[in-house]
Amino acid sequence: MLDLIFTRALLADSVDQFHRHALARLRPLAVIVMVFTVFAYVMFIAGRCVLVMSAAPLLPALPFVLGLSLCAWANGRTQSVGAFGVCGVLYVIILQVGALLNALDAPTTLLWLLPTTLLVPMCAAPFWLARSHFVVGTLASYAITMPCMLHLSTTREEMVLAIMWFIIGLPSAVTFHLLFYSYRIQHFVLEARLADLAATDPLTGVRNRRDFLARAQLIIKECAANGQVASALFIDIDHFKSINDKYGHAMGDRVITQVANVIVSQTRTQDLVGRLGGEEFAVLITTCPLATAITLAERLRVEVGGIPMPDGRVSVSLGVAELSPGESLATLLERADYAMLDAKQRGRDRVAVAENPYRIA
């Protein structure tokens, strides 16, 4: 239970994402189980046909077979967690009503109702994506069959048997649901952590080169589609090799981390910050015209200048480029890189702006 509370707290801001993640992975198995259950229902109908030596029970069951099949088909194609839950609840209701009608005129109704009353909530429990779906589906299942079982129990033994299996079945269904729900949460959290580790620079915590370029490519496409402006900053720590040579790599790592912290603190959450390698960083800023990007670059330069060193301070050279219509990410970053090199050539610790298109003088 502590694991459930802990993982639930981790997912407080990403419940929808968790449910979509679970839907994508659980849907194929859920459809297989639903199709198999249709087959099991048909076997129940066939058993009644054998018992009465007639095909009479088959015809009333056909609409239920069709309804169950349609629910399974719809669940295999739905992209919505809510629709998945609705299909599941309808499926349970159709199945239990069909089983009830099939058992009503049997000599021993309890024997025909007991398997579905017990098994359907238990087997469905792991497949409910949300706890609200589980509550509604389970209550609907028991509400259809349990009153009939209690009403039709002709002997004290049958009454005790019906109550006993209800007492066993409901806690079992709750346990199955909670266990599988907890497993899905832990699996989702683990996947998210692994994905974040694979996309994060371990030293600074910002996006690594691969993830930065992949995300930036999507952002550039979105900006092009929506006609939004964007700008790129290319940042390089000045004299970084001499820092490593003079003070050691531990000091170099500390400087890189501090510069990264400054960049993150001065940019917005929607801005993309990445370490492209060594002492080089890049920032992709959406809805940001060139003038705003230049102001940000100057602010970064000043803030980084406040990082102390044993014999002075840290400085950076920055290149700024604004996205042109139809321009690719590679060209945008190349222009920002050329501007940064221009800042280096003009004395370092300064901001250079890429013309459109940028050309080195």
N, C-alpha and C positions, 0 to 999 in steps of 0.2 A: 504493500500500500504506500510506503514511503517513496518507492520508485515512481508510482503513479503520480503522487503529488509533486515530486521533483521534476519529472519530465513535463507535467502539465504546466508548471511554472515556466519552463524553458520555452514552451510553445504558446505562451499567452498572446504573443503578437503575431503568430503565424498559424493559427488554427485552420484557416481556409487553405493555406498552402499544404498543411499536413493532410487535410481531407482529400485534396486533389491528388496528392502523392499516393495516398492509400487507394483511391479510386482507380488510378491507372494500373496499379499492381494487383489489386484484388478482383477487378472486374472479370478477367478471363476465367479464373477459378470459380467465381460465383456463378457465371453462366454455365459452366460445366456441371456444377452441382445442381443447378436449377433444371437443366436438361435431364440429368439422371433422375431427379425427383419426379419429373413428368413420366419417365419410364416406370418408376416405382408405383406411381398412382395408377397407371394403366395395369400394372400387375395386380393391384388391389381389386380393380374392376374385373379383371379376368378371373380372380379368385371367387368373386361373388357369382360370376357367370357359371363357373364350375359347380359352385355350391347349389345353385337353383336349377342347374341343368338347362339354362336358357341364356340367350343373348340379350334379354330384356334390360339388364342393368347397363349395357354398353351405350345405348342411345342417349340417355340422360347425361352420361358422363362426357360425351363429346364436346359440349360447350366449355366444360371445365378444362379439358385437355387443350382446347384451342386457346382459352384465356391464359393458361399457364405458359403455353408456348409463346404467345405474344409478349407476355411479361419477360420471359427469358430473352427473346429477340430484342426487345426494347432496352433491357439492361445491358446487353452487349454493345449497344450503340450510343448510349447516353454519355454525355460529357459533363453532366451536372451532378453534384453530390446529392442535391435535393431530389432530383428526378430518380436517381438510383435508389434512394430511400423509399420514394413513393411506389416505384415498381416493386420493390421488395415487400412492402406492406400489402399491396394488392395481390401479389403472388401468394403470400401466406393466407390471406383471407379466402382467395379462390380455392386454394388447396384444402384448407380446413372445412370450408362449406361443402366442397365436393366429397371429402372423406365422410363428413357427417351424413349427407344424403345417401351415400353408398351403404352406410352402416345402420340406418334407421330401421329398416325392415328385416335386419338379420336376427336370427334367433338369440344370439348373444352379442348384443350391440357393444357391450364393454370391450370385448376382445377385438372388435374391429376399430373402435375409436382410440383405444389406449395407445397403440403404436404412434399414430400421428400426434396425439395430444402430448406425448412424452418427447418424441424425436424431433418434431418440426421446430419448436423453440430452441432446443439444444443445438440442432444442426445449423440453424440460421444464425445463432448468436455470434459466431466469429465473423460473419459477413456484414454485420451492420456497421456502417462507417462512422456514424454519430451515435452518441448515447441516447439522444431523443428518438432516433429511428428504432433503436433496440427496444426502448420502453413501449413505444406505440405498437411495433410489430409483435412483441411478446404478449402484451395485454390483449391485442386483437385475437391472437391465436388461442389463448386460453379462454377468452370470452365466448368464443364460438363453440368450443367442445366441452369445457368443464361443466357448465350448467346442464347440458344434456346428459353427460355421464352421471352426474349426481342425481338427476331427476329419474333416469332410467334404471339406476341400480336397484334391482329387485330384492337383493339379499343384503344382510349386514356385512357379509364378507366382501361383496362387490363394492359397497360404499367405502369400507375401510381401504380396499385396494385402490380405488380411484383417488381418495384423499392422500394415501401414502405416496403414490407415484407423482401426484401434484407437488407434495412437499419435497420429494427428491428432485423432480424435474426443474422446478423454478430456480432453486439455488444453483443447480448445475448449469442452467442457461446463463445466469448472472455471472457465475465464475468463469465460464468459457469466454463470455464477452469481455469481461475485464482483463483476463489474461491475454487474449489476442489483441485487445485494444492497447494494452500496455506494451506488448511486443511491437506493434506497429509504430507506436510513439518512439520507442527506443531505437528502432531501425531507422526511422525518419531522422531523428536527432543525430545518429551516428553517420548516416549518409551526408547530412548537411555539414557536419564537422569535417568529414573527409574531403568533401568538395571544397570547403573553405580552406583547408590546409593545402590542397592542391593548387588553389588559386591565389594564395597569399605568400608574400615574401616573408620568410621566417624571421629575418632580422628586424624589419621595420613594421610589419603588419599591414602594409598597403598591398595593392594588387601586384602580382608578379608580371613579368613581361608578357607571357602567353595569355594570361587572363585579361590583362589590360588591353592588349590588341584585339582580342576576341570581343570584349564588351564595347570597346571604342568603335569597332566596325559596325556593330548593331546601332549604336548611337548615331553615327554618321548617316546611316541609311534612314533612320527615323527623322533626323533633321532635314535630310534631302526631301523626304516624302511630305513633311509638314511645312517646309519652307522656313525652318528655324535657323537662327544664327548660332554659331559655335566658334570657339577659339581654343587653340592649343598652346600650352606653355612647355618649353623644354628647359630643364634646369640642370646645371652641372656645378658641382662643388669645386671651387678654385683651389689649385695647388694640393689636390687631395693626395697625390703620390708622395709629396714631401711630408704630409702629415703622417702617413704610414711609415715612411722611412725614418722620420725624426722621433716620433712618439710611439710607434708600434701599431699593430693592427687592432689591438683592443681600443685604442684611442680613435682610430679610423672608424671602427664600427660604432663607437659612441657618437661620433660626429654625424655619421649617416643617419642614425636613429633620431638624433635631435633635429636634424634638418627635415626628416620625414614628419616628425611631430609638428613642426612649425607649418609645413605645407597642409597637413590635415586640419590643423586648428584654424587656418585662415581660409579654407575653402568650404563650400557648402556640402551637405550630405549627398546631394544629387550629382556633384562633380566627381569625375573619375580620376583617381590618383594612382600612379603606378611607378614602380622602380624598374627601369628598363635594363639596368645592369650597372654594377660598380657604383659610381657616385652620380649616376644620371637618373633623373626623375622626369616624368611627364604628367601633365594635368590636362584633361579634356573638359572644357567648361561649356555647358549648353546654355541656350538663351543668353548669350553673353557677347555683345559686340566688341570690336577691337579696343575701343577706348576703356571699357570696363576691365578687359583682360590686362591692359597695360597698367592700370591702377593696381590691380591685384598683384601683378608681377613686381611692381615697385614696393608694395607692402611686404611681400615675401622677402625681397632683398633686404629690406630694413630689419625685419624680424629675425632673419637668419644672422644678420650682422650683430645681433645681440647675444649670440652664442659665444661664450668665452673660450679662449685657448690660453695655454700657458704663456705664449709670447704674443698675444694679440687676440684676434677674433676670426670667426669663420665668415667666408664670403662665397657668394654664388654668382654665376653668370646665367642670365635668362634670355631665351628667345621666345617671341610671341608671334603667332600667326592666326589670322582669321580665316575661317572656312569659306572658300569661294564656291559659287554654284557649280555643281557637277564635279567638284574636287574629291579625290579619293583620300582615304585616311593616310595612306603611305605618303602621298604628296604633301598633305597638310603637316605631318610630322617632319618630313624632310625640310620643308620651309622653316619650321620652328627650330629645327636643329641647325640649319645654316645661319639663322639669326643669332642663335646662342654662340656659334663659332665666331660670328662677327663681334659679339660682345667680348669674347675672349681676346680677339685681336686688338680691340680698342682699349684694352687695359684691365679687363675683368671687373667684377663687382659692379655690374651694370645690366641694364635691360636693353635689348635690341629688338626692333620690330621688323618683321618680314614684310616686304612689299608684296603686291599682288599682281603678277607672280614675283617672288623674291629672287633677286639676283645679287650675288656677292660682287662688290665693287672691285 
